[in-house]
Amino acid sequence: MEEDPKLREITDKILKAVEERYGFVPVSNKILAERPDMYVPAAEFSKSVLDREDGAIKRKDRFLLAISAASAVGGEHCLRVQIKHAREAGATRDEILESIAIGTYMAMTMGQSYAMRAFADEYGIDY
């Protein structure tokens, strides 16, 4: 596939900004950046929903939500990055710990929900 030079330029600028802001470029960014046609829209979406100064949800709280989500889905690397971002945005140790607890609780209840429905189906229990 032929690469669009304008998208390559945008990709390189985004990667440089990520490295300057966070001190590293996540491996997923490095790999996806090999395809600027996919990387640029993904990076723009990420910035629009998570890493911006304005929005209905405060920046710090968006990172705390990301911590809960990463905890729930087992996103080990995302979790580490989001904890760092949350701290930089002013989140306290307790806020981060509670966010982890919320995410892991939701993951547990999801597992229970699927398992209990399978159990109920097997034993003819109405729900």
A tleap script that builds the chain and sets N, CA, C and O, in Angstrom:
source leaprc.protein.ff14SB
mol = sequence {
  NMET GLU GLU ASP PRO LYS LEU ARG GLU ILE
  THR ASP LYS ILE LEU LYS ALA VAL GLU GLU
  ARG TYR GLY PHE VAL PRO VAL SER ASN LYS
  ILE LEU ALA GLU ARG PRO ASP MET TYR VAL
  PRO ALA ALA GLU PHE SER LYS SER VAL LEU
  ASP ARG GLU ASP GLY ALA ILE LYS ARG LYS
  ASP ARG PHE LEU LEU ALA ILE SER ALA ALA
  SER ALA VAL GLY GLY GLU HIE CYS LEU ARG
  VAL GLN ILE LYS HIE ALA ARG GLU ALA GLY
  ALA THR ARG ASP GLU ILE LEU GLU SER ILE
  ALA ILE GLY THR TYR MET ALA MET THR MET
  GLY GLN SER TYR ALA MET ARG ALA PHE ALA
  ASP GLU TYR GLY ILE ASP CTYR
}
set mol.1.N position { 0.846 -1.181 0.000 }
set mol.1.CA position { 0.000 0.000 0.000 }
set mol.1.C position { 0.887 1.238 0.000 }
set mol.1.O position { 1.858 1.334 0.751 }
set mol.2.N position { 0.528 2.174 -0.857 }
set mol.2.CA position { 1.314 3.409 -0.951 }
set mol.2.C position { 0.931 4.358 0.186 }
set mol.2.O position { -0.249 4.575 0.462 }
set mol.3.N position { 1.939 4.912 0.830 }
set mol.3.CA position { 1.725 5.783 1.983 }
set mol.3.C position { 1.494 7.225 1.545 }
set mol.3.O position { 2.169 7.725 0.645 }
set mol.4.N position { 0.533 7.887 2.190 }
set mol.4.CA position { 0.249 9.301 1.947 }
set mol.4.C position { 1.290 10.137 2.706 }
set mol.4.O position { 1.370 10.052 3.932 }
set mol.5.N position { 2.081 10.937 1.994 }
set mol.5.CA position { 3.124 11.735 2.664 }
set mol.5.C position { 2.570 12.698 3.719 }
set mol.5.O position { 3.226 12.952 4.730 }
set mol.6.N position { 1.379 13.227 3.491 }
set mol.6.CA position { 0.787 14.143 4.479 }
set mol.6.C position { 0.436 13.405 5.772 }
set mol.6.O position { 0.654 13.914 6.871 }
set mol.7.N position { -0.113 12.193 5.617 }
set mol.7.CA position { -0.422 11.405 6.809 }
set mol.7.C position { 0.840 10.971 7.539 }
set mol.7.O position { 0.836 10.889 8.767 }
set mol.8.N position { 1.916 10.691 6.817 }
set mol.8.CA position { 3.192 10.343 7.454 }
set mol.8.C position { 3.693 11.519 8.268 }
set mol.8.O position { 4.177 11.336 9.385 }
set mol.9.N position { 3.585 12.721 7.729 }
set mol.9.CA position { 4.029 13.920 8.439 }
set mol.9.C position { 3.209 14.118 9.716 }
set mol.9.O position { 3.767 14.419 10.771 }
set mol.10.N position { 1.895 13.951 9.622 }
set mol.10.CA position { 1.022 14.075 10.792 }
set mol.10.C position { 1.366 13.000 11.825 }
set mol.10.O position { 1.434 13.274 13.023 }
set mol.11.N position { 1.580 11.782 11.347 }
set mol.11.CA position { 1.934 10.672 12.234 }
set mol.11.C position { 3.216 10.978 12.992 }
set mol.11.O position { 3.279 10.794 14.208 }
set mol.12.N position { 4.224 11.438 12.294 }
set mol.12.CA position { 5.500 11.744 12.938 }
set mol.12.C position { 5.353 12.857 13.973 }
set mol.12.O position { 5.988 12.810 15.026 }
set mol.13.N position { 4.526 13.851 13.683 }
set mol.13.CA position { 4.285 14.930 14.647 }
set mol.13.C position { 3.577 14.398 15.890 }
set mol.13.O position { 3.920 14.769 17.013 }
set mol.14.N position { 2.596 13.533 15.687 }
set mol.14.CA position { 1.868 12.956 16.830 }
set mol.14.C position { 2.817 12.121 17.692 }
set mol.14.O position { 2.815 12.239 18.918 }
set mol.15.N position { 3.628 11.278 17.046 }
set mol.15.CA position { 4.569 10.441 17.799 }
set mol.15.C position { 5.552 11.292 18.593 }
set mol.15.O position { 5.871 10.973 19.739 }
set mol.16.N position { 6.025 12.363 17.992 }
set mol.16.CA position { 6.961 13.257 18.684 }
set mol.16.C position { 6.268 13.903 19.888 }
set mol.16.O position { 6.857 13.994 20.965 }
set mol.17.N position { 5.030 14.346 19.712 }
set mol.17.CA position { 4.289 14.969 20.810 }
set mol.17.C position { 4.023 13.969 21.937 }
set mol.17.O position { 4.104 14.322 23.114 }
set mol.18.N position { 3.708 12.734 21.581 }
set mol.18.CA position { 3.484 11.698 22.595 }
set mol.18.C position { 4.763 11.478 23.398 }
set mol.18.O position { 4.729 11.424 24.628 }
set mol.19.N position { 5.878 11.351 22.706 }
set mol.19.CA position { 7.147 11.124 23.402 }
set mol.19.C position { 7.525 12.309 24.273 }
set mol.19.O position { 8.013 12.121 25.388 }
set mol.20.N position { 7.311 13.523 23.788 }
set mol.20.CA position { 7.633 14.706 24.589 }
set mol.20.C position { 6.750 14.798 25.827 }
set mol.20.O position { 7.220 15.176 26.901 }
set mol.21.N position { 5.486 14.459 25.682 }
set mol.21.CA position { 4.551 14.586 26.795 }
set mol.21.C position { 4.731 13.499 27.841 }
set mol.21.O position { 4.666 13.770 29.040 }
set mol.22.N position { 4.961 12.249 27.385 }
set mol.22.CA position { 4.977 11.127 28.311 }
set mol.22.C position { 6.345 10.488 28.508 }
set mol.22.O position { 6.515 9.641 29.385 }
set mol.23.N position { 7.311 10.885 27.703 }
set mol.23.CA position { 8.655 10.351 27.865 }
set mol.23.C position { 8.902 9.037 27.149 }
set mol.23.O position { 9.999 8.483 27.229 }
set mol.24.N position { 7.907 8.539 26.458 }
set mol.24.CA position { 8.038 7.290 25.702 }
set mol.24.C position { 6.880 7.207 24.701 }
set mol.24.O position { 5.908 7.958 24.786 }
set mol.25.N position { 7.008 6.291 23.770 }
set mol.25.CA position { 5.931 6.014 22.825 }
set mol.25.C position { 5.488 4.573 23.056 }
set mol.25.O position { 6.292 3.653 22.907 }
set mol.26.N position { 4.222 4.361 23.417 }
set mol.26.CA position { 3.749 2.988 23.636 }
set mol.26.C position { 3.952 2.119 22.391 }
set mol.26.O position { 3.875 2.597 21.259 }
set mol.27.N position { 4.209 0.849 22.629 }
set mol.27.CA position { 4.492 -0.076 21.528 }
set mol.27.C position { 3.317 -0.142 20.552 }
set mol.27.O position { 3.528 -0.276 19.347 }
set mol.28.N position { 2.095 -0.052 21.050 }
set mol.28.CA position { 0.944 -0.092 20.143 }
set mol.28.C position { 0.960 1.102 19.190 }
set mol.28.O position { 0.582 0.974 18.026 }
set mol.29.N position { 1.399 2.262 19.685 }
set mol.29.CA position { 1.516 3.437 18.808 }
set mol.29.C position { 2.608 3.222 17.770 }
set mol.29.O position { 2.427 3.530 16.592 }
set mol.30.N position { 3.741 2.691 18.216 }
set mol.30.CA position { 4.853 2.468 17.288 }
set mol.30.C position { 4.441 1.556 16.142 }
set mol.30.O position { 4.753 1.824 14.981 }
set mol.31.N position { 3.746 0.489 16.470 }
set mol.31.CA position { 3.366 -0.477 15.441 }
set mol.31.C position { 2.286 0.090 14.535 }
set mol.31.O position { 2.391 0.007 13.311 }
set mol.32.N position { 1.249 0.666 15.128 }
set mol.32.CA position { 0.165 1.209 14.315 }
set mol.32.C position { 0.639 2.380 13.455 }
set mol.32.O position { 0.085 2.629 12.384 }
set mol.33.N position { 1.662 3.098 13.918 }
set mol.33.CA position { 2.196 4.228 13.150 }
set mol.33.C position { 2.822 3.786 11.832 }
set mol.33.O position { 3.088 4.613 10.960 }
set mol.34.N position { 3.056 2.491 11.686 }
set mol.34.CA position { 3.538 1.987 10.392 }
set mol.34.C position { 2.473 2.156 9.313 }
set mol.34.O position { 2.770 2.123 8.119 }
set mol.35.N position { 1.234 2.336 9.750 }
set mol.35.CA position { 0.113 2.580 8.837 }
set mol.35.C position { -0.535 3.915 9.214 }
set mol.35.O position { -1.532 3.929 9.936 }
set mol.36.N position { 0.013 5.034 8.737 }
set mol.36.CA position { -0.549 6.344 9.078 }
set mol.36.C position { -2.036 6.479 8.775 }
set mol.36.O position { -2.742 7.210 9.469 }
set mol.37.N position { -2.522 5.782 7.748 }
set mol.37.CA position { -3.944 5.852 7.414 }
set mol.37.C position { -4.824 5.311 8.537 }
set mol.37.O position { -5.986 5.701 8.654 }
set mol.38.N position { -4.288 4.426 9.357 }
set mol.38.CA position { -5.025 3.904 10.504 }
set mol.38.C position { -4.628 4.622 11.794 }
set mol.38.O position { -5.456 4.823 12.682 }
set mol.39.N position { -3.356 5.006 11.889 }
set mol.39.CA position { -2.858 5.605 13.126 }
set mol.39.C position { -3.443 6.991 13.382 }
set mol.39.O position { -3.857 7.282 14.504 }
set mol.40.N position { -3.485 7.834 12.385 }
set mol.40.CA position { -3.947 9.208 12.590 }
set mol.40.C position { -5.386 9.239 13.126 }
set mol.40.O position { -5.641 9.924 14.117 }
set mol.41.N position { -6.331 8.524 12.510 }
set mol.41.CA position { -7.689 8.547 13.082 }
set mol.41.C position { -7.745 7.961 14.504 }
set mol.41.O position { -8.491 8.455 15.349 }
set mol.42.N position { -6.965 6.920 14.759 }
set mol.42.CA position { -6.952 6.322 16.099 }
set mol.42.C position { -6.403 7.307 17.121 }
set mol.42.O position { -6.954 7.433 18.215 }
set mol.43.N position { -5.338 7.999 16.785 }
set mol.43.CA position { -4.731 8.968 17.699 }
set mol.43.C position { -5.677 10.147 17.946 }
set mol.43.O position { -5.785 10.636 19.070 }
set mol.44.N position { -6.350 10.593 16.903 }
set mol.44.CA position { -7.296 11.696 17.062 }
set mol.44.C position { -8.474 11.282 17.946 }
set mol.44.O position { -8.943 12.066 18.771 }
set mol.45.N position { -8.945 10.050 17.770 }
set mol.45.CA position { -10.046 9.564 18.613 }
set mol.45.C position { -9.599 9.466 20.067 }
set mol.45.O position { -10.325 9.878 20.972 }
set mol.46.N position { -8.413 8.924 20.290 }
set mol.46.CA position { -7.882 8.805 21.643 }
set mol.46.C position { -7.823 10.170 22.321 }
set mol.46.O position { -8.248 10.320 23.467 }
set mol.47.N position { -7.303 11.148 21.618 }
set mol.47.CA position { -7.199 12.489 22.186 }
set mol.47.C position { -8.585 13.072 22.461 }
set mol.47.O position { -8.794 13.731 23.480 }
set mol.48.N position { -9.525 12.827 21.555 }
set mol.48.CA position { -10.850 13.427 21.721 }
set mol.48.C position { -11.624 12.847 22.899 }
set mol.48.O position { -12.431 13.549 23.509 }
set mol.49.N position { -11.392 11.579 23.228 }
set mol.49.CA position { -12.156 10.984 24.326 }
set mol.49.C position { -11.411 10.936 25.649 }
set mol.49.O position { -12.037 10.801 26.700 }
set mol.50.N position { -10.092 11.044 25.620 }
set mol.50.CA position { -9.354 10.843 26.864 }
set mol.50.C position { -8.417 11.987 27.214 }
set mol.50.O position { -8.522 12.556 28.300 }
set mol.51.N position { -7.529 12.324 26.341 }
set mol.51.CA position { -6.417 13.209 26.698 }
set mol.51.C position { -6.619 14.618 26.159 }
set mol.51.O position { -5.951 15.042 25.216 }
set mol.52.N position { -7.555 15.335 26.778 }
set mol.52.CA position { -7.788 16.726 26.406 }
set mol.52.C position { -8.074 17.522 27.663 }
set mol.52.O position { -8.413 16.955 28.702 }
set mol.53.N position { -7.940 18.812 27.571 }
set mol.53.CA position { -8.101 19.662 28.756 }
set mol.53.C position { -9.563 19.987 29.043 }
set mol.53.O position { -9.942 20.160 30.201 }
set mol.54.N position { -10.379 20.069 28.007 }
set mol.54.CA position { -11.780 20.431 28.213 }
set mol.54.C position { -12.654 19.191 28.146 }
set mol.54.O position { -12.149 18.082 27.973 }
set mol.55.N position { -13.943 19.369 28.280 }
set mol.55.CA position { -14.868 18.245 28.187 }
set mol.55.C position { -15.821 18.235 29.369 }
set mol.55.O position { -15.595 18.910 30.374 }
set mol.56.N position { -16.876 17.472 29.237 }
set mol.56.CA position { -17.878 17.385 30.298 }
set mol.56.C position { -17.321 16.685 31.541 }
set mol.56.O position { -17.734 16.978 32.663 }
set mol.57.N position { -16.390 15.769 31.333 }
set mol.57.CA position { -15.741 15.069 32.451 }
set mol.57.C position { -14.341 15.646 32.606 }
set mol.57.O position { -13.598 15.758 31.631 }
set mol.58.N position { -13.989 16.006 33.810 }
set mol.58.CA position { -12.670 16.581 34.070 }
set mol.58.C position { -11.576 15.609 33.633 }
set mol.58.O position { -11.748 14.392 33.703 }
set mol.59.N position { -10.462 16.157 33.187 }
set mol.59.CA position { -9.347 15.363 32.659 }
set mol.59.C position { -8.909 14.286 33.657 }
set mol.59.O position { -8.767 13.120 33.288 }
set mol.60.N position { -8.697 14.668 34.900 }
set mol.60.CA position { -8.278 13.706 35.931 }
set mol.60.C position { -9.293 12.574 36.030 }
set mol.60.O position { -8.916 11.406 36.117 }
set mol.61.N position { -10.567 12.911 36.020 }
set mol.61.CA position { -11.609 11.900 36.158 }
set mol.61.C position { -11.656 10.974 34.938 }
set mol.61.O position { -11.968 9.790 35.074 }
set mol.62.N position { -11.349 11.503 33.751 }
set mol.62.CA position { -11.292 10.630 32.573 }
set mol.62.C position { -10.197 9.589 32.748 }
set mol.62.O position { -10.384 8.430 32.378 }
set mol.63.N position { -9.057 9.985 33.306 }
set mol.63.CA position { -7.980 9.015 33.544 }
set mol.63.C position { -8.386 8.002 34.603 }
set mol.63.O position { -8.033 6.827 34.497 }
set mol.64.N position { -9.119 8.433 35.622 }
set mol.64.CA position { -9.600 7.492 36.632 }
set mol.64.C position { -10.586 6.502 36.014 }
set mol.64.O position { -10.572 5.320 36.357 }
set mol.65.N position { -11.430 6.970 35.120 }
set mol.65.CA position { -12.332 6.064 34.405 }
set mol.65.C position { -11.542 5.074 33.562 }
set mol.65.O position { -11.887 3.894 33.491 }
set mol.66.N position { -10.482 5.558 32.924 }
set mol.66.CA position { -9.640 4.673 32.114 }
set mol.66.C position { -8.969 3.613 32.993 }
set mol.66.O position { -8.801 2.468 32.573 }
set mol.67.N position { -8.592 3.995 34.198 }
set mol.67.CA position { -8.008 3.026 35.136 }
set mol.67.C position { -9.031 1.950 35.475 }
set mol.67.O position { -8.702 0.764 35.485 }
set mol.68.N position { -10.261 2.352 35.750 }
set mol.68.CA position { -11.305 1.365 36.046 }
set mol.68.C position { -11.514 0.435 34.864 }
set mol.68.O position { -11.604 -0.781 35.033 }
set mol.69.N position { -11.591 1.003 33.672 }
set mol.69.CA position { -11.815 0.184 32.479 }
set mol.69.C position { -10.646 -0.764 32.239 }
set mol.69.O position { -10.854 -1.947 31.968 }
set mol.70.N position { -9.431 -0.261 32.335 }
set mol.70.CA position { -8.253 -1.108 32.123 }
set mol.70.C position { -8.192 -2.218 33.170 }
set mol.70.O position { -7.783 -3.340 32.869 }
set mol.71.N position { -8.599 -1.901 34.401 }
set mol.71.CA position { -8.638 -2.920 35.444 }
set mol.71.C position { -9.659 -3.997 35.100 }
set mol.71.O position { -9.408 -5.185 35.301 }
set mol.72.N position { -10.794 -3.585 34.587 }
set mol.72.CA position { -11.874 -4.527 34.278 }
set mol.72.C position { -11.513 -5.462 33.129 }
set mol.72.O position { -11.863 -6.642 33.151 }
set mol.73.N position { -10.813 -4.936 32.126 }
set mol.73.CA position { -10.513 -5.763 30.946 }
set mol.73.C position { -9.130 -6.398 31.009 }
set mol.73.O position { -8.737 -7.118 30.091 }
set mol.74.N position { -8.397 -6.142 32.073 }
set mol.74.CA position { -7.076 -6.748 32.211 }
set mol.74.C position { -6.019 -6.097 31.340 }
set mol.74.O position { -5.088 -6.763 30.886 }
set mol.75.N position { -6.156 -4.813 31.106 }
set mol.75.CA position { -5.193 -4.093 30.270 }
set mol.75.C position { -3.981 -3.655 31.077 }
set mol.75.O position { -3.883 -2.502 31.497 }
set mol.76.N position { -3.071 -4.577 31.287 }
set mol.76.CA position { -1.920 -4.334 32.164 }
set mol.76.C position { -1.102 -3.116 31.738 }
set mol.76.O position { -0.790 -2.258 32.564 }
set mol.77.N position { -0.762 -3.040 30.474 }
set mol.77.CA position { 0.083 -1.931 30.018 }
set mol.77.C position { -0.689 -0.619 30.015 }
set mol.77.O position { -0.152 0.420 30.398 }
set mol.78.N position { -1.954 -0.662 29.583 }
set mol.78.CA position { -2.789 0.540 29.626 }
set mol.78.C position { -2.968 1.010 31.066 }
set mol.78.O position { -2.947 2.209 31.345 }
set mol.79.N position { -3.141 0.075 31.957 }
set mol.79.CA position { -3.332 0.411 33.360 }
set mol.79.C position { -2.137 1.195 33.898 }
set mol.79.O position { -2.306 2.213 34.569 }
set mol.80.N position { -0.953 0.724 33.604 }
set mol.80.CA position { 0.253 1.424 34.082 }
set mol.80.C position { 0.330 2.848 33.520 }
set mol.80.O position { 0.663 3.789 34.240 }
set mol.81.N position { 0.025 2.991 32.247 }
set mol.81.CA position { 0.080 4.309 31.606 }
set mol.81.C position { -0.995 5.226 32.181 }
set mol.81.O position { -0.724 6.392 32.471 }
set mol.82.N position { -2.219 4.706 32.350 }
set mol.82.CA position { -3.305 5.542 32.852 }
set mol.82.C position { -3.088 5.943 34.314 }
set mol.82.O position { -3.478 7.038 34.718 }
set mol.83.N position { -2.477 5.075 35.099 }
set mol.83.CA position { -2.138 5.453 36.477 }
set mol.83.C position { -1.164 6.619 36.457 }
set mol.83.O position { -1.324 7.582 37.208 }
set mol.84.N position { -0.167 6.536 35.609 }
set mol.84.CA position { 0.815 7.629 35.490 }
set mol.84.C position { 0.118 8.926 35.085 }
set mol.84.O position { 0.366 9.976 35.677 }
set mol.85.N position { -0.752 8.856 34.075 }
set mol.85.CA position { -1.461 10.044 33.613 }
set mol.85.C position { -2.377 10.608 34.702 }
set mol.85.O position { -2.454 11.822 34.888 }
set mol.86.N position { -3.058 9.731 35.408 }
set mol.86.CA position { -3.956 10.182 36.475 }
set mol.86.C position { -3.178 10.913 37.567 }
set mol.86.O position { -3.611 11.952 38.065 }
set mol.87.N position { -2.032 10.360 37.926 }
set mol.87.CA position { -1.200 11.025 38.947 }
set mol.87.C position { -0.766 12.399 38.463 }
set mol.87.O position { -0.818 13.375 39.211 }
set mol.88.N position { -0.342 12.467 37.217 }
set mol.88.CA position { 0.096 13.747 36.654 }
set mol.88.C position { -1.059 14.753 36.583 }
set mol.88.O position { -0.841 15.963 36.649 }
set mol.89.N position { -2.281 14.246 36.448 }
set mol.89.CA position { -3.459 15.118 36.384 }
set mol.89.C position { -3.983 15.474 37.774 }
set mol.89.O position { -4.983 16.182 37.900 }
set mol.90.N position { -3.303 14.981 38.827 }
set mol.90.CA position { -3.664 15.360 40.187 }
set mol.90.C position { -4.437 14.333 40.983 }
set mol.90.O position { -4.889 14.628 42.089 }
set mol.91.N position { -4.603 13.122 40.445 }
set mol.91.CA position { -5.328 12.083 41.183 }
set mol.91.C position { -4.509 11.640 42.391 }
set mol.91.O position { -3.283 11.547 42.338 }
set mol.92.N position { -5.216 11.372 43.468 }
set mol.92.CA position { -4.547 10.900 44.684 }
set mol.92.C position { -4.378 9.385 44.634 }
set mol.92.O position { -4.975 8.697 43.807 }
set mol.93.N position { -3.559 8.898 45.532 }
set mol.93.CA position { -3.343 7.451 45.669 }
set mol.93.C position { -4.670 6.742 45.937 }
set mol.93.O position { -4.957 5.700 45.348 }
set mol.94.N position { -5.480 7.322 46.838 }
set mol.94.CA position { -6.761 6.715 47.181 }
set mol.94.C position { -7.734 6.728 46.005 }
set mol.94.O position { -8.472 5.763 45.806 }
set mol.95.N position { -7.745 7.803 45.230 }
set mol.95.CA position { -8.623 7.852 44.049 }
set mol.95.C position { -8.238 6.764 43.046 }
set mol.95.O position { -9.101 6.109 42.462 }
set mol.96.N position { -6.947 6.586 42.859 }
set mol.96.CA position { -6.475 5.557 41.930 }
set mol.96.C position { -6.817 4.166 42.448 }
set mol.96.O position { -7.275 3.313 41.687 }
set mol.97.N position { -6.598 3.934 43.729 }
set mol.97.CA position { -6.926 2.624 44.310 }
set mol.97.C position { -8.421 2.329 44.209 }
set mol.97.O position { -8.807 1.209 43.872 }
set mol.98.N position { -9.262 3.315 44.495 }
set mol.98.CA position { -10.700 3.101 44.379 }
set mol.98.C position { -11.102 2.832 42.931 }
set mol.98.O position { -11.993 2.021 42.679 }
set mol.99.N position { -10.461 3.501 41.985 }
set mol.99.CA position { -10.750 3.266 40.568 }
set mol.99.C position { -10.404 1.836 40.175 }
set mol.99.O position { -11.141 1.196 39.424 }
set mol.100.N position { -9.287 1.340 40.680 }
set mol.100.CA position { -8.904 -0.057 40.430 }
set mol.100.C position { -9.928 -0.997 41.053 }
set mol.100.O position { -10.341 -1.973 40.426 }
set mol.101.N position { -10.340 -0.705 42.288 }
set mol.101.CA position { -11.309 -1.554 42.970 }
set mol.101.C position { -12.640 -1.595 42.212 }
set mol.101.O position { -13.257 -2.655 42.107 }
set mol.102.N position { -13.080 -0.463 41.691 }
set mol.102.CA position { -14.329 -0.424 40.923 }
set mol.102.C position { -14.207 -1.289 39.672 }
set mol.102.O position { -15.096 -2.087 39.375 }
set mol.103.N position { -13.112 -1.130 38.943 }
set mol.103.CA position { -12.925 -1.917 37.723 }
set mol.103.C position { -12.846 -3.408 37.979 }
set mol.103.O position { -13.453 -4.199 37.258 }
set mol.104.N position { -12.102 -3.794 39.002 }
set mol.104.CA position { -11.977 -5.221 39.278 }
set mol.104.C position { -13.291 -5.794 39.803 }
set mol.104.O position { -13.614 -6.953 39.541 }
set mol.105.N position { -14.046 -4.984 40.541 }
set mol.105.CA position { -15.361 -5.439 41.002 }
set mol.105.C position { -16.289 -5.669 39.809 }
set mol.105.O position { -16.994 -6.677 39.759 }
set mol.106.N position { -16.295 -4.752 38.860 }
set mol.106.CA position { -17.165 -4.904 37.686 }
set mol.106.C position { -16.767 -6.133 36.877 }
set mol.106.O position { -17.634 -6.830 36.349 }
set mol.107.N position { -15.483 -6.406 36.773 }
set mol.107.CA position { -15.038 -7.609 36.061 }
set mol.107.C position { -15.514 -8.862 36.783 }
set mol.107.O position { -15.936 -9.831 36.153 }
set mol.108.N position { -15.443 -8.834 38.114 }
set mol.108.CA position { -15.883 -9.990 38.890 }
set mol.108.C position { -17.380 -10.224 38.702 }
set mol.108.O position { -17.813 -11.358 38.498 }
set mol.109.N position { -18.172 -9.150 38.771 }
set mol.109.CA position { -19.615 -9.323 38.644 }
set mol.109.C position { -19.997 -9.752 37.228 }
set mol.109.O position { -20.986 -10.461 37.044 }
set mol.110.N position { -19.238 -9.336 36.247 }
set mol.110.CA position { -19.494 -9.786 34.882 }
set mol.110.C position { -19.276 -11.295 34.792 }
set mol.110.O position { -20.099 -12.014 34.226 }
set mol.111.N position { -18.176 -11.764 35.347 }
set mol.111.CA position { -17.902 -13.198 35.355 }
set mol.111.C position { -18.974 -13.975 36.107 }
set mol.111.O position { -19.413 -15.037 35.665 }
set mol.112.N position { -19.390 -13.433 37.249 }
set mol.112.CA position { -20.462 -14.078 38.010 }
set mol.112.C position { -21.745 -14.136 37.198 }
set mol.112.O position { -22.436 -15.155 37.190 }
set mol.113.N position { -22.060 -13.055 36.523 }
set mol.113.CA position { -23.293 -12.991 35.753 }
set mol.113.C position { -23.326 -14.072 34.672 }
set mol.113.O position { -24.325 -14.777 34.530 }
set mol.114.N position { -22.245 -14.204 33.916 }
set mol.114.CA position { -22.189 -15.230 32.871 }
set mol.114.C position { -22.245 -16.642 33.485 }
set mol.114.O position { -22.970 -17.515 33.010 }
set mol.115.N position { -21.473 -16.831 34.531 }
set mol.115.CA position { -21.400 -18.160 35.154 }
set mol.115.C position { -22.732 -18.554 35.783 }
set mol.115.O position { -23.170 -19.695 35.634 }
set mol.116.N position { -23.374 -17.637 36.476 }
set mol.116.CA position { -24.643 -17.955 37.134 }
set mol.116.C position { -25.746 -18.200 36.114 }
set mol.116.O position { -26.624 -19.028 36.356 }
set mol.117.N position { -25.726 -17.509 34.992 }
set mol.117.CA position { -26.713 -17.771 33.945 }
set mol.117.C position { -26.498 -19.164 33.337 }
set mol.117.O position { -27.462 -19.878 33.062 }
set mol.118.N position { -25.251 -19.540 33.131 }
set mol.118.CA position { -24.969 -20.887 32.619 }
set mol.118.C position { -25.441 -21.938 33.618 }
set mol.118.O position { -26.022 -22.956 33.241 }
set mol.119.N position { -25.182 -21.673 34.900 }
set mol.119.CA position { -25.628 -22.581 35.959 }
set mol.119.C position { -27.157 -22.671 35.953 }
set mol.119.O position { -27.722 -23.764 35.997 }
set mol.120.N position { -27.822 -21.507 35.898 }
set mol.120.CA position { -29.283 -21.468 35.901 }
set mol.120.C position { -29.843 -22.214 34.697 }
set mol.120.O position { -30.822 -22.949 34.832 }
set mol.121.N position { -29.251 -22.041 33.542 }
set mol.121.CA position { -29.714 -22.739 32.336 }
set mol.121.C position { -29.575 -24.254 32.501 }
set mol.121.O position { -30.472 -25.010 32.129 }
set mol.122.N position { -28.468 -24.681 33.050 }
set mol.122.CA position { -28.215 -26.112 33.217 }
set mol.122.C position { -29.190 -26.753 34.201 }
set mol.122.O position { -29.588 -27.905 34.031 }
set mol.123.N position { -29.570 -26.002 35.225 }
set mol.123.CA position { -30.438 -26.560 36.282 }
set mol.123.C position { -31.879 -26.062 36.213 }
set mol.123.O position { -32.646 -26.238 37.160 }
set mol.124.N position { -32.250 -25.434 35.082 }
set mol.124.CA position { -33.623 -25.028 34.882 }
set mol.124.C position { -34.103 -23.942 35.816 }
set mol.124.O position { -35.286 -23.911 36.156 }
set mol.125.N position { -33.246 -23.071 36.232 }
set mol.125.CA position { -33.616 -21.966 37.121 }
set mol.125.C position { -34.011 -20.771 36.245 }
set mol.125.O position { -33.243 -20.322 35.394 }
set mol.126.N position { -35.235 -20.267 36.479 }
set mol.126.CA position { -35.702 -19.098 35.716 }
set mol.126.C position { -35.002 -17.826 36.184 }
set mol.126.O position { -34.720 -17.659 37.371 }
set mol.127.N position { -34.734 -16.959 35.261 }
set mol.127.CA position { -34.171 -15.648 35.588 }
set mol.127.C position { -34.705 -14.600 34.664 }
set mol.127.O position { -34.344 -13.429 34.785 }
savepdb mol mol.pdb
quit
